């Protein structure tokens, strides 16, 4: 028999975002600023291609933060 959650459901994403609104707002701000800089510089500019890094980083950090918060929520639920 393996260990695991055994059917424990993950909390909804909205609940997780409400826990750390500031973090997710900062990730969204980074994403939007990068998109705006890409829009105004155009594909011929170095800044356009450099803006891909913060976009990818904000997406990865958002998913990692959601996973971390869901694990914390499940761990707290197991102690009840």
C-alpha positions in Angstrom: 0.0 0.0 0.0 1.3 3.4 -1.0 0.9 6.6 0.9 -1.1 9.5 -0.5 -4.0 11.7 -0.1 -6.6 9.0 -0.6 -9.2 11.1 -2.2 -8.6 14.4 -0.6 -9.8 17.1 -2.9 -7.7 20.2 -3.7 -9.2 23.5 -2.6 -10.5 25.8 -5.4 -8.1 28.1 -7.1 -10.1 31.2 -6.0 -9.7 30.2 -2.4 -5.9 29.9 -2.8 -5.6 33.2 -4.6 -7.5 34.9 -1.8 -4.9 33.7 0.7 -2.1 35.5 -1.1 -3.7 38.3 -3.1 -0.5 40.4 -3.0 1.7 37.7 -4.5 -0.7 37.0 -7.3 -1.3 40.7 -8.0 2.5 41.1 -8.4 2.8 38.2 -10.7 -0.1 39.6 -12.8 1.6 43.0 -12.8 4.9 41.6 -14.0 3.0 39.7 -16.8 1.1 42.8 -17.9 4.2 45.1 -17.9 6.1 42.5 -20.0 3.2 42.2 -22.5 2.9 46.0 -22.8 6.7 46.4 -23.3 6.5 43.7 -26.0 3.6 45.5 -27.7 5.3 48.9 -27.8 8.8 47.7 -28.8 7.9 45.2 -31.6 9.6 42.0 -32.6 12.7 43.7 -34.0 13.8 45.0 -30.6 16.0 43.3 -28.1 13.5 44.3 -25.3 10.8 42.4 -27.0 12.7 39.1 -26.8 14.0 39.9 -23.3 10.4 40.3 -22.1 9.7 36.6 -22.6 11.8 35.8 -19.5 9.5 37.6 -17.0 6.4 36.3 -18.7 7.6 32.7 -18.4 8.9 33.3 -14.9 5.6 34.8 -13.7 3.6 31.8 -15.1 6.0 29.3 -13.5 6.0 31.1 -10.1 2.2 31.4 -10.2 1.8 27.6 -10.6 4.4 26.9 -8.0 2.7 29.2 -5.5 -0.7 27.6 -6.2 0.8 24.1 -5.6 2.5 25.2 -2.4 -0.7 26.8 -1.1 -2.8 23.7 -2.0 -0.3 21.4 -0.2 -0.5 23.7 2.9 -4.3 23.7 2.8 -4.4 19.9 2.5 -1.9 19.5 5.3 -4.0 21.8 7.6 -7.1 19.8 6.6 -5.5 16.5 7.7 -4.8 17.9 11.2 -8.5 18.5 11.8 
